[in-house]
């Protein structure tokens, strides 16, 4: 609620304009009632001709146009504020998700984040496009009408003052329940979206393990839960609408009864005054009733806003980049890690006090048993994780002082499972370079990566479409496409995260040749566990339980580090078997 108010007060001139339009609308309502009652009075009671009241008709038409125009502009301003706020929140969420460290971005469900980014932000629209404009109108129009009513007949004004509070009181009671129900609905929608997307992505796995039916039942249960939450909100909305209509009708009925008694029985007011007040009464209650309806939407928006705000105020520390330029002509540079530490959380894995120097054009391997922190160290060097302590220096300046784009322009990261997007092979390779990369450059990169021959065998060649996440391609083919991206980009620093894991010997040999070719013009840092991948490295960083246990060449580590020697002996034993 507070966050929405702060955002609303940021649109000061729009709010001022809405106040002015509300005053214009209030005056138009009173003049409309005056012209309408005057026309009826002069035609039916004074028996005037059409020519004698034509100026009143033109006046009524002008007032109607003014009121309609003011209402239209009022709505447009609300919609514009809503659109701006939604765009701002979506931009903030995208920035948050993009800047969030890889440790937290991989947590939770993608569908839940998409639901927050799209559905929850959309749900906030009604607060700005409907509730705020109506709130301003209700704070002005009824007061002006009430002032006019009191000037004409005090008793009618008193009835309005006594009956009017029932609408906001009921509105508040219902609104409190609406906010709670809306928060529940957003949670159910996020859960449903997340489960549905997870199931689609893992459908093959579910079928192979015979769990498809169970997931189908789980999706059905989640869907029904979301449906029930939505129906609860609709139930509250219908109840609210019914009660608001009932209160308004009873109040107008009391006003009409009082005016009838005063006009017919006591003859204390004229027909003009009674009719004038009777026309203004519905306008008075309609404005209050409309606030009641939009208040329901506003409370729903508050529930959605809480979900968006929670996503934005997540305490996960993002990677903070600086604004210094990173000179491309000085790359690859010496990378120095000075007592770098990182922890995923209290009681979880941590990398401790890593200190080493990676020379330019160096061939560095990061080795260690599974879970020793190899990939975490690679993510720290890549700038995907923020160091908890210590710093990484490039050109003897902290890495985080440079611009993010400058660093990533010099970097290629090839993981075990490179991501391919739904599109053509050409489009997926082109991601690695500039947006204006030519077809010839893409084909040359594919040749260097050893996948050009395979692409030529496809019916549509480079225009062959692949599915999301590389569906339709083998692991080796996806790795070679990722290498083609690197060849197209020509990076100064290349990071490999066990790229040959799970590949056949032929594909692995092709990848090794490509890696050797890339290393001629770049610093190559490879996370690997296979002996033949690391034994020829210039320097091997050997990790054990998050600590840099030792570093050196393969022969040096075999001779001086028992843990490394045991790891090598184990691999050789497995290979011999």
HELIX and SHEET records of a PDB file:
HELIX    1   1 UNK A    2  UNK A    9  1                                   8    
HELIX    2   2 UNK A   12  UNK A   40  1                                  29    
HELIX    3   3 UNK A   41  UNK A   45  3                                   5    
HELIX    4   4 UNK A   50  UNK A   99  1                                  50    
HELIX    5   5 UNK A  102  UNK A  105  1                                   4    
HELIX    6   6 UNK A  110  UNK A  115  1                                   6    
HELIX    7   7 UNK A  116  UNK A  120  3                                   5    
HELIX    8   8 UNK A  121  UNK A  123  1                                   3    
HELIX    9   9 UNK A  125  UNK A  126  1                                   2    
HELIX   10  10 UNK A  127  UNK A  131  3                                   5    
HELIX   11  11 UNK A  132  UNK A  152  1                                  21    
HELIX   12  12 UNK A  154  UNK A  201  1                                  48    
HELIX   13  13 UNK A  203  UNK A  208  1                                   6    
HELIX   14  14 UNK A  212  UNK A  260  1                                  49    
HELIX   15  15 UNK A  261  UNK A  265  3                                   5    
HELIX   16  16 UNK A  271  UNK A  312  1                                  42    
HELIX   17  17 UNK A  328  UNK A  330  5                                   3    
HELIX   18  18 UNK A  374  UNK A  382  1                                   9    
HELIX   19  19 UNK A  399  UNK A  401  5                                   3    
HELIX   20  20 UNK A  404  UNK A  409  1                                   6    
HELIX   21  21 UNK A  425  UNK A  430  1                                   6    
HELIX   22  22 UNK A  439  UNK A  448  1                                  10    
HELIX   23  23 UNK A  452  UNK A  457  1                                   6    
HELIX   24  24 UNK A  461  UNK A  463  5                                   3    
HELIX   25  25 UNK A  468  UNK A  470  5                                   3    
HELIX   26  26 UNK A  475  UNK A  489  1                                  15    
HELIX   27  27 UNK A  505  UNK A  518  1                                  14    
HELIX   28  28 UNK A  519  UNK A  521  5                                   3    
HELIX   29  29 UNK A  531  UNK A  534  1                                   4    
HELIX   30  30 UNK A  554  UNK A  560  1                                   7    
HELIX   31  31 UNK A  562  UNK A  576  1                                  15    
SHEET    1   A 4 UNK A 350  UNK A 358  0                                        
SHEET    2   A 4 UNK A 335  UNK A 343 -1                                        
SHEET    3   A 4 UNK A 389  UNK A 394 -1                                        
SHEET    4   A 4 UNK A 397  UNK A 398 -1                                        
SHEET    1   B 6 UNK A 411  UNK A 414  0                                        
SHEET    2   B 6 UNK A 493  UNK A 497  1                                        
SHEET    3   B 6 UNK A 523  UNK A 527  1                                        
SHEET    4   B 6 UNK A 363  UNK A 368  1                                        
SHEET    5   B 6 UNK A 539  UNK A 544  1                                        
SHEET    6   B 6 UNK A 547  UNK A 552 -1                                        
SHEET    1   C 2 UNK A 423  UNK A 424  0                                        
SHEET    2   C 2 UNK A 465  UNK A 466 -1                                        
END                                                                             
